[in-house]
Each structure stands twice: as structure tokens, then as C-alpha cells.
Amino acid sequence: MQFFIDTANIDEIREANALGVLGGVTTNPSLVAKEKGVDFHDRLKEITAEVTEGSVSAEVISLDSEGMIAEGKELAAIAPNITVKLPMTLEGLKATKALTDLGITTNVTLIFNANQALLAARAGATYVSPFLGRLDDIGQNGMTLIRNIAEIFDIHGIDSKIIAASIRHPMHVTEAALNGADIATVPFNVLAQLVKHPLTDQGIEKFLADWNK
Ligand code: E4P
């Protein structure tokens, strides 16, 4: 399973990239809105200058397919590794098909059941993004969804990659890996939590104390 970072903050992206574990970036309109005064396209240029190979998801805001396609073409022109993120709607599916036919990579987002993932994949989505945390929030099991999508894609030989999204804590990451997600897109704070273990810290302290004796 690969790691993407789920942020539009350039400092977080730089820091995560320096760790050598970063396979890509996902953004969404809420994450971009947190970056006060930043122009979306300018930020995408900065991100793609930092992350030159991995996919960088940029989401459209139009609700109709024509608008999504026009926005998608503009976003994709920013850098070759831009992936156009589209909502899981009828219009989003039409736009996914059209952009895929143009050779543009797509990420269908806001997926909450297996049928949505299957439809997105059949429309040509490069990535599908089931939202774990938001399902857990309403008392449904987000991880079961990851497992079901992985199984369906496996049975039917579907190549679309599963991005476990809306990740809230380290256990989501471990479970997503065990249940067949291809990628976990994690907020920076979760990435930092993944590194930590109290026994690692204690071990370092003990080694240094012994060394200094
Ligand atoms: C994924 O691509 C989304 O940007 C993100 O994971 C949503 O997470 P949230 O439910 O914590 O907002």
C-alpha cells in the first residue's frame, strides 16, 4: 500500500516528501479553503513542483459534466501528474469517462458504497476514493467497504486503484492495508503519528544513556 498525503498545505507536503515515503497528494475544496489567500492553481503549481512524479488530485467544483470537463482540462494542463478529482454523481461519471478518453487520470471521490466504486471504475476512473472516517461517523463500517471493493475489483480484474480516504487515525491505516487498499491518503498529523512508538523513544534514550556511561 502506498501513502498519499491529504492536504493542500505546501509545508506539510514538503515535510512529508522529505521522508521519502510519499506516493502522491490529494486535495479537496475544504482543504484548499483552509489555505487562506492562496490561489488554487498557483498552489497546484507549487505542489507539482515538489511532487513531480506521484499523482496530485485536484477537485472540480462544477456540478454539471460540461463544467467538470472544462475545469478538468484546465487543471490537467497545470502539470502531467495532476489527477482530476470528480464527485460520485451521474454528471461526475460522464465527466470521468470524457476525461479518461482524453488520457487524463481521474479520482472519483465521495464513495460510500461498493456499487458506486464499481460504477466509477467502469467509467474509467484511475482511482476510487471510499471515505472511511465519514462512514464510521454515522455508525457504518468503513473498513468493510474497503474490503468489499477490493474483493470486487479482484474478482472482476478491475485495475482502478483504491484510495482509502477520510482517514482519522493510525488503525485506519493498518486496517486499510490489511483489507486491500492500494493507497491510504493520510492527513499530516496521522502520518506523524504513524512514526511514533513509546518503546522506540525509550529505546533511544536507553541506548544513549548506556553509551554515555
Ligand atoms: C480524500 O480525498 C478527501 O480529501 C479526504 O480524505 C476527506 O477526509 P475527511 O472526511 O476527513 O474530510
Residues whose N, C-alpha, C, O or C-beta is under 5 A from the ligand:
A	BS01	E4P	D6 T26 T27 N28 S129 G133 R134 A165 S166 I167 T185
